[in-house]
Amino acid sequence: MTEPSTTPEATTRQKIDTSVPHSARIWNYWLGGKDNYPVDEAAGDAYTAVYPGIVTIARSSRAFLRRTITYLVREAGIRQFLDVGTGLPTAENTHEVAQRLAPEARIVYVDNDPMVLAHARALLYSTPQGATSYIDADVTDPDRILAAAAPTLDLGRPTALILSNILGHVADHGQARSIATRLMDALPSGSHLCVNDGSRGIDPVFEQAQDSYNSSGAVPYNLRTVGEITAFFDGLELIEPGVVPVTQWRPEPGSPTPEVIAEHGGLARKP
């Protein structure tokens, strides 16, 4: 009798539960990706039936990430990125944007989703001048994240910490703030924090759809008020225009007037 394979790939496949929708795979579906299952498509379609605007939020979040990374490389001179809760690879990932502008950029991705782990090779592609690595860790364990990032990143040099649509998975706001604070405390002056999350108090239909999703058995995601999102930047210097709907954070010149959506974000510098 042949023994079961113990390769990392086989172990990862065994850990992926395709019977329950997963937020990373649903997000991938909304972004037009292919790394999802019928259960994720069904959950995504059920969500959009109640709130079609979620697709706009997903794609606007990705565009916000692209613009903030562009600012960090071009204007802030950042060459190191710690992207926590990266999700499944799609177009315009952090390393693609950063290394297109600065080939020597170094990026560490952090996630604990087994399907993301299965696609780590797509994330690990790097320019010869730079470096890209992946850490299998949970956002609630910042000390493990920092220790595992150290071989790739020089944490004594300014680094951009990216927390994109991940802190909403931490139910307690105080705990979410402490995670962001602990990670930023380990980074030197000149480092930056980029946060964006779904916002409460903007669109009641969005809140209804999210509350229904959270009660479906899927991993819940908690919307936060704009004030709560802003609190993640306490003690840091917010970059103009501050915490705003992600569509309104430094839109490309000549683009149409951006709509207000229930996804807020900002970028701040550590003094």
N, C-alpha and C positions, 0 to 999 in steps of 0.2 A: 504494500500500500504506500502511495506517495504521501509524504508529509506536506501539510499546508505550507505555502511559501511564507517566509518571514521577512521578505524584502520590504523596505519602507513603502514602496508603491502598493504592495498587496495590503499592508497594514492600513494604509490610508484608505484604500477602497473599502475595506471592511468597516471603517469607522463612519463612512458617509451614509447618512440615513436619507434615503430617497422617498420615504413615505411621509415625511413632514416637511413643509415648506421652510426654507431658510432665507433670511433677509439678504445675505450676500448674493445668493443665486437669483432671488427676485429682482434685486437691484441690477444685476447683470442682464436680466431679461428686459427690464425697462430701458436699459442703455443700448439695447440691440445686440447683446452678446449671445453666445451659443452655449455657455457653460451653465446650463440649468436643466431641470427635469420637468416632466409634465405637472407634477404637484406644485412646482414653483410658478409655472406659467398659469395654472389654474388660480393660484392665490393672487398672482399679479393681475390677472384679468378681473378677478372679483374686486380687487382694490380699485382698479381703474373704472370699473362700472359705477362705483360710488363716487370716486374722485379722479376724473381723468387728468387733473392737473399734476398728479404725482410724477408723470413722465417728464413734464417740464421741470419739476423740482430736481429729479435725478440728473437730467442733462445740464441744468443750470449749475448744480453742485459740481459736476465735472469741469464745466467751463470756469467756474470760480477757482478751482484747484489749479487749472492751467495758468490763469492770470496771476495768482499769488506766487506760484513758483517762478514765473517769468520776472515778476518784480524782485523776488528774493535773489535771483541770479544776477539780473542786470543792474538793479539799483542798490541792493543791500550787499552785494558781493558774497553771498552765501554759496558755499560749495559742499556742504554736508546736510543731509536730510534724514530725519528719523520719522518714518511714516507709519503710524500705529493704527491698526484696523484697516489695512489697505484694501481688503476685499479682493474679488476676482479681477484678473487683468482684463482690461478692455483697451480702448484707444487712449492715447495721451496719458499714460501712467507717469508717475512722478519722475522716474529715471529717464523716460523718453524726453520729457519736456526739459528737465534740468541738463541732461547730457547733450541735447541738441544745441543748447546755448553755451554750455561749459563742459566739454568732453571729460574733464578731470573730476567732475562732481562724483561724490560718493553717497550712496543711498542704502539705507537699511529699512526693509519692510518688516512689519510685525503683524501677525494674525494668528489665530488659533483654530481657524476653520479647516477641517481636513481636505476640503476640495481646493481651497487656496494652496494648501501644502502640495496637493497633487499637481498643481499648475505652477509650482515654484520655478521650474526651469524657464518659463516664459518671463517671470519677473527677474530672474537672475542674469539675464542678458545685459552686458555692460560694454561700454567703449573700452578699448585697451588702456586708455589713460586713466579711467575712473574705476569704480567698483560698485557692485550691487550685491546685497545679501539678503537673506530671509531668516527671520526668527520666528519659531513656533512658540508663542507666548500669549498670555491673556492680558488685556489692558489693565486689569485689576492687580497686576503684579509688576509695578514699575521698577522695582529693584532688579528683578530678573531681566527685564527689557534692557536696562542700562548696562548690566554686566555682559549680556550677550551682544550688545551693539558695539562694545569697546574694541573688539578686534578689527572692526571695519572702519569705525569712526574715531577720530581723535576728539574726545569729549572735552578737551581743553581748548578747542577752537570753536568759534561761533557755528551753531547748528540750528537748522529749522526743524521744529517739532510740529508735525502735521497730525491733527486729530479731526479727521473729516468723517462726520456722521457716525462716530464711534461712541462718544460720551453719552448719547441717548440710550445706549444699551446698559448703562450703569444707572440703576433705578434711583438711588439716593443721590441727591444733588451735592450734598456735602462730600460724599465719597468721590464723586466725579471731579469736584474742585480739588480735592486733595491729590488725586492722581495727576492732574495737570500741573499742580504746584510742585509735587515731588519730582516729576520729570524735568521741569524747567529749573528747579533748584540745582540740578546736577549739571546744568549747562552754563557756560560763561557769559559775561556781558557781550552784547552784540548778537546773541542768539535771538531767534524769533519764534513766536507761537502762532500757529494758524488753526483756527477752530471754525467749523460750520456744522450746524445741526438744524433739524426741523424745529420750527417755532410755534408755540401756542399763543393764542390771543390774536391771531391774524385772520384765520379762515376756519369757521366752525365746521364746514363740510369736511375739510381735511382732518380736523380733530376727531370727527365722528368716524371717518374711515380708519384712522390710526387706532382708535379705541377698539373698533371691531376687529381689526387685525390682531391686536394684542390679546384679545380674548379667544382667538382661534386655536390656540395651542402652539403657535409659532413663537420663536424667541422674541419677547416684547422689545419695543423701542419707545422711549419716553420723550415726548415733545416737551420743550422748555420755553419759558417766557424769554423775551428779548433781554430782560434784566438779568435772568439767570445765565444766559449765554454770555452776556457782557461781563459777568462776575468771574468768568474763567480768566480774564485778562487783568485782574486786579494786580497792582504793583508793576505793571508793564506799560510801555508807551505805545498807545494805539496809533497805527498808521492811518492817515486819512483815507477814506471817509469814516472810519470807525466801524462799529458793528451795525451792519445794514443788511437788507435783503441781498442775497448773494448776486443777484442780477445787477445790483446797483454798486457793487464794489469795483470801481475803476473799469467800467465797460470799455470795450475797444472804441477808439475814436471813429465817429461816423456811423456807429451802430444805432438802431432805432431806440427811442426812449424805453428803457427797461421797465418791465412791469414789476409790481410788488408781489413777491411770493412768500409763502410761509416757510422759508429756509433762510436763516440769518447766519452771518459769518463775519470774521474780521481777522486782522493780522496785527501783531504787536511785537515790539522790540524790547528785549531785556536791557535795562540801563546798566 
